Amino acid sequence: MANLHRSLVSVVIFTPVFLLDQAFFVALIATCCESYFSSFSDLQEVVFIIQSQKNSVHVERAQKRQAELLQQAQKIDQRLPSVLLLHSLSDNEGDWSILPLLPYLSATFGKNSSWILFLEEQTNVKLDRLLHILRKFDAEKEWFLGKPLHDDESTIIHHYAFADNPSVFKYPDFGASWALSLPLINRSKSKGLRFFQIIILYLPELCTYPEKDPRSQHCATTLDTYLPVCGMPVKNEDIFVAVKTCKKFHTERVPVVKRTWERQAALLEYYSDHADPSIPTIDLGVPNTERGHCGKTFAILKRFLSADVPRTNWLLIVDDDTLISLPRLRALLSCYRPDEPVTLGERYGYGLGQGGYSYITGGGGMLFSREAVSRLLASGCKCYSNDAPDDMVLGMCLNALGLPVTHSPLFHQARPEDYAKEYLAHQVPISFHKHWNIDPVAIFHKWLVDDAGDTNLDFSQEGIKEEL
């Protein structure tokens, strides 16, 4: 593998940006030397952390990955390593964002381990190749190994960080896996989490290709699809779709919904501050607000449980500038149980290092099981004002109830160009958000319509568009 190209080494600053789970690593480029010697040789010195979630579907997937890794270790005659499930390590809601977890990792593994390797439920690992790679690095030094991504332009996803040169903002592709040496983690404990420097090295052996892809022959890690099909897709009639709009967007945004994905929905209503029979829209009696829309969202939740709409197991709430593939959503929902309190979408977090909470960002679409809506409203959860941020209020309530927020990277609260191309290249996206500076109809057809048509979807990695 010594003949494979490797990137320049970079100095990295960790900063707690709790937006996307990938976006916690900011890189400032500097040159350095690679190290090709090792102070460890035993797989037992590597701690594997599967970035699992509390929902039962994700627990089951993570446990299967855990068992598979341990079986591999036995076959290559290595002592069994620690393979941990992230969701079970503590009661801290912020563990998924990694930074709050580092003191625990230092205290628990700082003396007897050399590496912490993070991987997702969908990440396949070839342990013999991984061990061969890690032995090339001096485990007594500080290392961050992974597949770095960067933005092509400043984006709302990362609060428009580094607007002059977004390419200096580096963050790992979690799907490829990524590793931290214990000396680095130990220093994070002593220096604090807000600011410290590390060495980053891009490893081409950490891949996001499918396992059977010819390009993956050199890879130590590969990636399964994020859109597994667990059975027959959920019936169209079992998803109630609520579109939030207002009078000023009746002629601008609503026509885009009608030209794109409205026909995919069996049950859909538009909720506005003005009743317009030509659409039609329903006035819920909540005045429009320039931001937040909490009052409108809670009125939708109450209507969903009422006799005014057909009874369904699932509620999808979207904005009038959300673009979404309902056939893909129906396929994804085949993996989830509606009798559980499921809240699904793109997960964000607020104050996770200080006892904060997670929430589903509204722009990419918020998906609720009937059980989740019932428990939310029965708890007395409510808006503190009509213009409060609805997604964040819901996150606070779910956190207070001890109900998990389930993340899917297939929901997106921004436009395709706001995400790294390589990040989207291994996805079959379900949604995007915002019409700003794009042709939303063209974006819908490029990203959210399958070549074989909506009723014959190709969810394999081969079905992902090649133009990336």
Number of C-alpha atoms within 10 A of each C-alpha: 10 8 5 10 10 13 15 15 21 21 19 23 19 19 15 19 22 23 20 17 20 19 23 22 20 24 22 16 16 12 11 13 7 14 12 12 12 15 14 20 14 15 23 19 20 25 21 22 23 24 24 22 22 16 21 14 13 19 18 15 16 24 17 12 22 19 12 13 20 17 12 16 19 12 8 11 9 15 13 17 18 19 20 18 20 23 22 13 13 11 8 17 21 23 19 19 23 18 22 19 18 20 18 15 17 21 12 11 19 19 11 11 22 26 27 23 19 23 25 21 24 21 25 24 23 14 18 14 15 16 16 13 18 23 17 16 19 18 24 15 16 20 22 24 21 26 25 23 23 22 23 16 18 20 18 14 17 19 11 13 17 16 13 10 12 17 18 20 25 24 21 24 23 21 28 28 28 22 21 21 24 28 19 23 27 20 18 21 15 10 10 12 18 12 12 15 17 22 20 29 20 20 20 19 22 26 25 27 22 20 18 11 11 9 11 18 12 14 21 23 26 24 25 21 17 21 23 15 17 12 11 12 16 19 14 16 14 17 26 23 21 23 24 23 24 22 16 12 13 19 10 12 19 21 14 20 21 12 12 19 20 21 12 16 17 13 17 16 18 22 27 25 20 20 17 15 8 7 14 13 21 17 15 17 14 18 15 19 15 7 11 19 22 24 23 25 25 21 14 20 19 13 13 23 17 11 8 9 13 13 16 18 17 23 24 20 21 24 22 25 23 28 33 27 23 23 25 25 22 19 21 22 24 17 19 18 15 17 11 15 21 23 28 24 28 26 26 22 23 18 13 22 20 11 11 15 24 28 28 27 24 24 24 28 27 22 25 24 22 23 17 22 21 16 16 20 15 9 13 9 17 16 18 11 12 20 17 16 19 25 20 21 19 25 25 18 20 23 17 12 13 10 19 20 26 19 21 17 19 20 26 29 23 21 23 18 13 18 21 15 16 15 18 18 17 21 20 24 24 26 29 27 23 20 18 10 7 12 10 23 15 11 16 21 15 12 20 23 21 21 13 10 10 15 10 10 15 16 18 16 19 11 14 18 16 7 6 10
